[in-house]
Amino acid sequence: MIIKRNKNAIKNYFEDSSGVLGSSADLVAIVENECDTYKFIVEMFESKTPVIL
């Protein structure tokens, strides 16, 4: 799994054709398999960190 926390690196993930402005995130997780996804979701749930898929 790749975790990106650099604000400049993750701001590109909010650019699309929707034109929605003002989005932000503390990190972007790029999972490589189902196991990574499960572990990440469990970790975020336990730390009470909201997740948007």
N, CA, C and O atoms as CSV, one atom per row, in Angstrom:
chain,resi,resn,atom,element,x,y,z
A,1,MET,N,N,0.846,-1.162,0.000
A,1,MET,CA,C,0.000,0.000,0.000
A,1,MET,C,C,0.899,1.234,0.000
A,1,MET,O,O,1.940,1.273,0.656
A,2,ILE,N,N,0.473,2.215,-0.738
A,2,ILE,CA,C,1.194,3.481,-0.804
A,2,ILE,C,C,0.346,4.535,-0.098
A,2,ILE,O,O,-0.829,4.709,-0.422
A,3,ILE,N,N,0.939,5.237,0.865
A,3,ILE,CA,C,0.261,6.315,1.583
A,3,ILE,C,C,0.941,7.629,1.217
A,3,ILE,O,O,2.151,7.786,1.386
A,4,LYS,N,N,0.157,8.556,0.722
A,4,LYS,CA,C,0.684,9.881,0.384
A,4,LYS,C,C,0.127,10.877,1.385
A,4,LYS,O,O,-1.087,10.955,1.577
A,5,ARG,N,N,1.004,11.639,2.026
A,5,ARG,CA,C,0.586,12.632,3.011
A,5,ARG,C,C,0.974,14.061,2.618
A,5,ARG,O,O,0.498,15.020,3.226
A,6,ASN,N,N,1.819,14.206,1.621
A,6,ASN,CA,C,2.265,15.518,1.178
A,6,ASN,C,C,1.098,16.240,0.501
A,6,ASN,O,O,0.540,15.749,-0.480
A,7,LYS,N,N,0.734,17.412,1.035
A,7,LYS,CA,C,-0.432,18.153,0.512
A,7,LYS,C,C,-0.308,18.463,-0.974
A,7,LYS,O,O,-1.300,18.410,-1.701
A,8,ASN,N,N,0.901,18.786,-1.432
A,8,ASN,CA,C,1.081,19.072,-2.856
A,8,ASN,C,C,0.899,17.822,-3.702
A,8,ASN,O,O,0.405,17.898,-4.827
A,9,ALA,N,N,1.293,16.673,-3.169
A,9,ALA,CA,C,1.160,15.417,-3.913
A,9,ALA,C,C,-0.287,14.957,-4.002
A,9,ALA,O,O,-0.697,14.386,-5.013
A,10,ILE,N,N,-1.067,15.201,-2.946
A,10,ILE,CA,C,-2.439,14.686,-2.963
A,10,ILE,C,C,-3.460,15.658,-3.553
A,10,ILE,O,O,-4.588,15.262,-3.846
A,11,LYS,N,N,-3.083,16.916,-3.730
A,11,LYS,CA,C,-4.071,17.872,-4.267
A,11,LYS,C,C,-4.516,17.491,-5.676
A,11,LYS,O,O,-5.634,17.818,-6.073
A,12,ASN,N,N,-3.669,16.809,-6.435
A,12,ASN,CA,C,-4.040,16.391,-7.793
A,12,ASN,C,C,-5.183,15.380,-7.800
A,12,ASN,O,O,-5.880,15.244,-8.805
A,13,TYR,N,N,-5.382,14.677,-6.702
A,13,TYR,CA,C,-6.469,13.698,-6.629
A,13,TYR,C,C,-7.830,14.373,-6.541
A,13,TYR,O,O,-8.856,13.709,-6.689
A,14,PHE,N,N,-7.856,15.672,-6.305
A,14,PHE,CA,C,-9.114,16.408,-6.227
A,14,PHE,C,C,-9.433,17.149,-7.515
A,14,PHE,O,O,-10.463,17.817,-7.601
A,15,GLU,N,N,-8.578,17.043,-8.507
A,15,GLU,CA,C,-8.805,17.735,-9.767
A,15,GLU,C,C,-9.470,16.790,-10.765
A,15,GLU,O,O,-8.894,15.778,-11.163
A,16,ASP,N,N,-10.673,17.135,-11.154
A,16,ASP,CA,C,-11.372,16.368,-12.174
A,16,ASP,C,C,-12.309,17.305,-12.924
A,16,ASP,O,O,-12.252,18.519,-12.727
A,17,SER,N,N,-13.147,16.778,-13.757
A,17,SER,CA,C,-14.014,17.611,-14.582
A,17,SER,C,C,-15.265,18.088,-13.848
A,17,SER,O,O,-16.077,18.803,-14.436
A,18,SER,N,N,-15.443,17.711,-12.577
A,18,SER,CA,C,-16.656,18.105,-11.857
A,18,SER,C,C,-16.678,19.589,-11.533
A,18,SER,O,O,-17.750,20.175,-11.383
A,19,GLY,N,N,-15.504,20.202,-11.423
A,19,GLY,CA,C,-15.443,21.620,-11.090
A,19,GLY,C,C,-15.667,21.912,-9.622
A,19,GLY,O,O,-15.749,23.077,-9.232
A,20,VAL,N,N,-15.768,20.865,-8.786
A,20,VAL,CA,C,-15.954,21.054,-7.352
A,20,VAL,C,C,-14.653,21.561,-6.747
A,20,VAL,O,O,-13.596,20.967,-6.957
A,21,LEU,N,N,-14.728,22.653,-5.999
A,21,LEU,CA,C,-13.541,23.243,-5.390
A,21,LEU,C,C,-13.614,23.121,-3.870
A,21,LEU,O,O,-14.693,22.959,-3.300
A,22,GLY,N,N,-12.451,23.200,-3.221
A,22,GLY,CA,C,-12.417,23.243,-1.766
A,22,GLY,C,C,-12.279,21.910,-1.072
A,22,GLY,O,O,-12.421,21.853,0.149
A,23,SER,N,N,-12.013,20.852,-1.777
A,23,SER,CA,C,-11.841,19.552,-1.151
A,23,SER,C,C,-10.468,19.457,-0.506
A,23,SER,O,O,-9.529,20.142,-0.913
A,24,SER,N,N,-10.362,18.603,0.502
A,24,SER,CA,C,-9.078,18.386,1.138
A,24,SER,C,C,-9.046,16.995,1.768
A,24,SER,O,O,-10.082,16.358,1.956
A,25,ALA,N,N,-7.848,16.546,2.087
A,25,ALA,CA,C,-7.670,15.255,2.751
A,25,ALA,C,C,-6.339,15.268,3.477
A,25,ALA,O,O,-5.417,15.990,3.097
A,26,ASP,N,N,-6.249,14.472,4.514
A,26,ASP,CA,C,-4.996,14.334,5.240
A,26,ASP,C,C,-4.056,13.356,4.555
A,26,ASP,O,O,-2.836,13.448,4.693
A,27,LEU,N,N,-4.643,12.411,3.807
A,27,LEU,CA,C,-3.813,11.437,3.105
A,27,LEU,C,C,-4.584,10.798,1.973
A,27,LEU,O,O,-5.811,10.878,1.911
A,28,VAL,N,N,-3.845,10.162,1.077
A,28,VAL,CA,C,-4.407,9.347,0.007
A,28,VAL,C,C,-3.770,7.981,0.131
A,28,VAL,O,O,-2.546,7.868,0.209
A,29,ALA,N,N,-4.587,6.944,0.151
A,29,ALA,CA,C,-4.087,5.573,0.233
A,29,ALA,C,C,-4.325,4.888,-1.102
A,29,ALA,O,O,-5.440,4.882,-1.622
A,30,ILE,N,N,-3.272,4.316,-1.642
A,30,ILE,CA,C,-3.368,3.553,-2.885
A,30,ILE,C,C,-3.131,2.098,-2.514
A,30,ILE,O,O,-2.003,1.680,-2.254
A,31,VAL,N,N,-4.212,1.341,-2.494
A,31,VAL,CA,C,-4.119,-0.058,-2.082
A,31,VAL,C,C,-3.788,-0.925,-3.293
A,31,VAL,O,O,-4.136,-0.595,-4.426
A,32,GLU,N,N,-3.108,-2.039,-3.029
A,32,GLU,CA,C,-2.686,-2.923,-4.116
A,32,GLU,C,C,-3.472,-4.225,-4.167
A,32,GLU,O,O,-3.400,-4.959,-5.152
A,33,ASN,N,N,-4.226,-4.513,-3.102
A,33,ASN,CA,C,-5.007,-5.752,-3.100
A,33,ASN,C,C,-6.101,-5.659,-2.042
A,33,ASN,O,O,-6.177,-4.676,-1.305
A,34,GLU,N,N,-6.946,-6.684,-1.969
A,34,GLU,CA,C,-8.061,-6.687,-1.023
A,34,GLU,C,C,-7.584,-6.678,0.426
A,34,GLU,O,O,-8.221,-6.065,1.283
A,35,CYS,N,N,-6.487,-7.341,0.703
A,35,CYS,CA,C,-5.949,-7.396,2.062
A,35,CYS,C,C,-5.546,-5.996,2.526
A,35,CYS,O,O,-5.842,-5.607,3.656
A,36,ASP,N,N,-4.874,-5.240,1.660
A,36,ASP,CA,C,-4.516,-3.855,1.969
A,36,ASP,C,C,-5.762,-3.029,2.269
A,36,ASP,O,O,-5.789,-2.246,3.219
A,37,THR,N,N,-6.783,-3.214,1.452
A,37,THR,CA,C,-8.030,-2.469,1.630
A,37,THR,C,C,-8.633,-2.770,2.985
A,37,THR,O,O,-9.013,-1.855,3.716
A,38,TYR,N,N,-8.725,-4.036,3.323
A,38,TYR,CA,C,-9.302,-4.447,4.600
A,38,TYR,C,C,-8.519,-3.857,5.770
A,38,TYR,O,O,-9.104,-3.272,6.682
A,39,LYS,N,N,-7.204,-4.012,5.742
A,39,LYS,CA,C,-6.360,-3.507,6.831
A,39,LYS,C,C,-6.505,-1.993,6.977
A,39,LYS,O,O,-6.590,-1.479,8.092
A,40,PHE,N,N,-6.533,-1.291,5.863
A,40,PHE,CA,C,-6.656,0.163,5.894
A,40,PHE,C,C,-7.993,0.585,6.490
A,40,PHE,O,O,-8.037,1.462,7.353
A,41,ILE,N,N,-9.074,-0.027,6.041
A,41,ILE,CA,C,-10.403,0.329,6.538
A,41,ILE,C,C,-10.509,0.039,8.034
A,41,ILE,O,O,-11.071,0.844,8.777
A,42,VAL,N,N,-9.982,-1.090,8.483
A,42,VAL,CA,C,-10.014,-1.423,9.904
A,42,VAL,C,C,-9.213,-0.396,10.709
A,42,VAL,O,O,-9.670,0.067,11.754
A,43,GLU,N,N,-8.032,-0.043,10.228
A,43,GLU,CA,C,-7.197,0.947,10.918
A,43,GLU,C,C,-7.905,2.294,11.014
A,43,GLU,O,O,-7.872,2.940,12.062
A,44,MET,N,N,-8.536,2.716,9.940
A,44,MET,CA,C,-9.238,3.996,9.941
A,44,MET,C,C,-10.455,3.942,10.867
A,44,MET,O,O,-10.747,4.911,11.567
A,45,PHE,N,N,-11.159,2.817,10.870
A,45,PHE,CA,C,-12.315,2.656,11.751
A,45,PHE,C,C,-11.888,2.737,13.216
A,45,PHE,O,O,-12.516,3.433,14.014
A,46,GLU,N,N,-10.826,2.030,13.560
A,46,GLU,CA,C,-10.347,2.003,14.947
A,46,GLU,C,C,-9.860,3.370,15.411
A,46,GLU,O,O,-9.985,3.705,16.589
A,47,SER,N,N,-9.309,4.160,14.498
A,47,SER,CA,C,-8.828,5.495,14.867
A,47,SER,C,C,-9.917,6.563,14.680
A,47,SER,O,O,-9.674,7.756,14.863
A,48,LYS,N,N,-11.129,6.102,14.308
A,48,LYS,CA,C,-12.265,7.011,14.076
A,48,LYS,C,C,-11.953,8.079,13.033
A,48,LYS,O,O,-12.348,9.238,13.161
A,49,THR,N,N,-11.234,7.656,12.001
A,49,THR,CA,C,-10.877,8.542,10.901
A,49,THR,C,C,-11.840,8.322,9.743
A,49,THR,O,O,-11.975,7.195,9.268
A,50,PRO,N,N,-12.518,9.377,9.275
A,50,PRO,CA,C,-13.448,9.213,8.155
A,50,PRO,C,C,-12.719,8.807,6.879
A,50,PRO,O,O,-11.585,9.217,6.632
A,51,VAL,N,N,-13.401,7.989,6.075
A,51,VAL,CA,C,-12.839,7.503,4.814
A,51,VAL,C,C,-13.845,7.763,3.702
A,51,VAL,O,O,-15.042,7.524,3.859
A,52,ILE,N,N,-13.344,8.250,2.590
A,52,ILE,CA,C,-14.158,8.418,1.387
A,52,ILE,C,C,-13.553,7.537,0.317
A,52,ILE,O,O,-12.361,7.628,0.023
A,53,LEU,N,N,-14.376,6.688,-0.262
A,53,LEU,CA,C,-13.885,5.757,-1.287
A,53,LEU,C,C,-14.183,6.281,-2.668
A,53,LEU,O,O,-13.846,5.635,-3.660
